[in-house]
Amino acid sequence: MLPDEKTIKSRSVNVYKTLARLWRCTFAELQAQCRLGTTELCLSIARLLQENKIRQERTAGEGYYMVVG
Protein backbone atom coordinates (compact mmCIF):
# COMPACT_ATOMS: atom_id res chain seq x y z
CA MET A 1 0.00 0.00 0.00
CA LEU A 2 1.31 3.44 -0.90
CA PRO A 3 1.63 6.12 1.77
CA ASP A 4 -0.79 9.05 1.76
CA GLU A 5 0.14 12.53 0.55
CA LYS A 6 0.75 13.85 4.09
CA THR A 7 3.21 11.03 4.81
CA ILE A 8 5.03 11.54 1.50
CA LYS A 9 5.35 15.27 2.21
CA SER A 10 6.72 14.63 5.70
CA ARG A 11 9.28 12.15 4.42
CA SER A 12 10.25 14.52 1.60
CA VAL A 13 11.06 17.21 4.15
CA ASN A 14 13.32 14.75 5.96
CA VAL A 15 15.06 13.76 2.70
CA TYR A 16 15.55 17.42 1.79
CA LYS A 17 17.06 18.24 5.20
CA THR A 18 19.40 15.27 4.90
CA LEU A 19 20.57 16.36 1.45
CA ALA A 20 21.04 19.94 2.64
CA ARG A 21 23.25 18.69 5.45
CA LEU A 22 25.31 16.20 3.43
CA TRP A 23 25.61 18.18 0.16
CA ARG A 24 25.14 15.16 -2.13
CA CYS A 25 24.25 11.49 -1.72
CA THR A 26 23.74 8.35 -3.74
CA PHE A 27 20.40 6.59 -3.45
CA ALA A 28 21.90 4.00 -1.09
CA GLU A 29 23.52 6.65 1.13
CA LEU A 30 20.27 8.61 1.27
CA GLN A 31 18.31 5.47 2.06
CA ALA A 32 20.65 4.61 4.93
CA GLN A 33 20.59 8.15 6.33
CA CYS A 34 16.81 8.55 6.12
CA ARG A 35 15.99 4.95 7.06
CA LEU A 36 13.32 4.69 4.37
CA GLY A 37 12.31 1.78 2.21
CA THR A 38 12.84 1.92 -1.53
CA THR A 39 9.26 2.92 -2.36
CA GLU A 40 9.11 5.61 0.31
CA LEU A 41 12.42 7.12 -0.77
CA CYS A 42 11.48 7.02 -4.47
CA LEU A 43 8.22 8.85 -3.76
CA SER A 44 10.05 11.45 -1.68
CA ILE A 45 12.69 11.98 -4.36
CA ALA A 46 10.04 12.23 -7.09
CA ARG A 47 8.18 14.89 -5.11
CA LEU A 48 11.35 16.92 -4.51
CA LEU A 49 12.37 16.65 -8.18
CA GLN A 50 8.91 17.83 -9.28
CA GLU A 51 9.16 20.79 -6.92
CA ASN A 52 12.66 21.58 -8.30
CA LYS A 53 14.12 21.42 -4.80
CA ILE A 54 16.71 18.78 -5.66
CA ARG A 55 18.49 17.61 -8.78
CA GLN A 56 19.91 14.34 -9.96
CA GLU A 57 23.38 14.08 -11.48
CA ARG A 58 25.38 11.17 -12.84
CA THR A 59 29.14 11.14 -12.35
CA ALA A 60 31.36 8.21 -13.34
CA GLY A 61 28.35 5.92 -13.63
CA GLU A 62 27.07 6.77 -10.14
CA GLY A 63 23.84 8.72 -9.59
CA TYR A 64 23.80 11.50 -7.00
CA TYR A 65 21.09 13.71 -5.54
CA MET A 66 21.70 17.23 -4.29
CA VAL A 67 19.83 20.34 -3.26
CA VAL A 68 19.24 22.89 -6.02
CA GLY A 69 20.86 26.10 -5.16
N, C-alpha and C positions, 0 to 999 in steps of 0.2 A: 504494500500500500504506500502511495506517495504521501509525503508530508503536506500539510496545508500551507497556504500562502504566508500566514503569520510565522510559522516555524521556519520556512525557507528564508524569509526576511531576517529573522533573528540569527540564523546560522550564517547568512551572508555578511551580516555586520561583524560577526566573529572572524570570518575568513578575511574580510577587508582589514580589520585591525591587526591580524596576524601578518598579512602581507606588508602593511605599513611599517610594522616593527622589524621585519626580517629583510626588507628590500625586494628580494625575489626568491621564489621557491619553485621546485618541481612539484608535480602532482603528489608524488609520494611523500615529499617533505611536508607539504601543506596538509595532507591527510594525517600524518603523524602528529603534527602540531595542533591541529584542530580536533583530532579524535573523532572524525566523521567517517561514515561508511562511504563507499564509492558513489552511490546514488545521491546521497545528501550533499556530498562535496560537488558533484557535477551540477546539481541544481543551483547551488550557491554560486559557483563559478559562472554558470550561464546567466544568472540574474545580474551579477556584477559586470559581466561583459556587455550585456544589453544596456545597462545603465552607463556604460563607458567609464566605469570607476577603476577597472583593471584592464590590462592588456596581456596578450599571450605572445610569446616570442620563442623562436626555435634557434638554438645555438649548438653547433656541433652534434646535431641529431637529438638533442635533449630539449624538451619543452619546458618553458618557465613562465610563471605568472608574476606580474608586478603591478603596483599601483600606478595609475596614469597620473602624470604630474610633471 
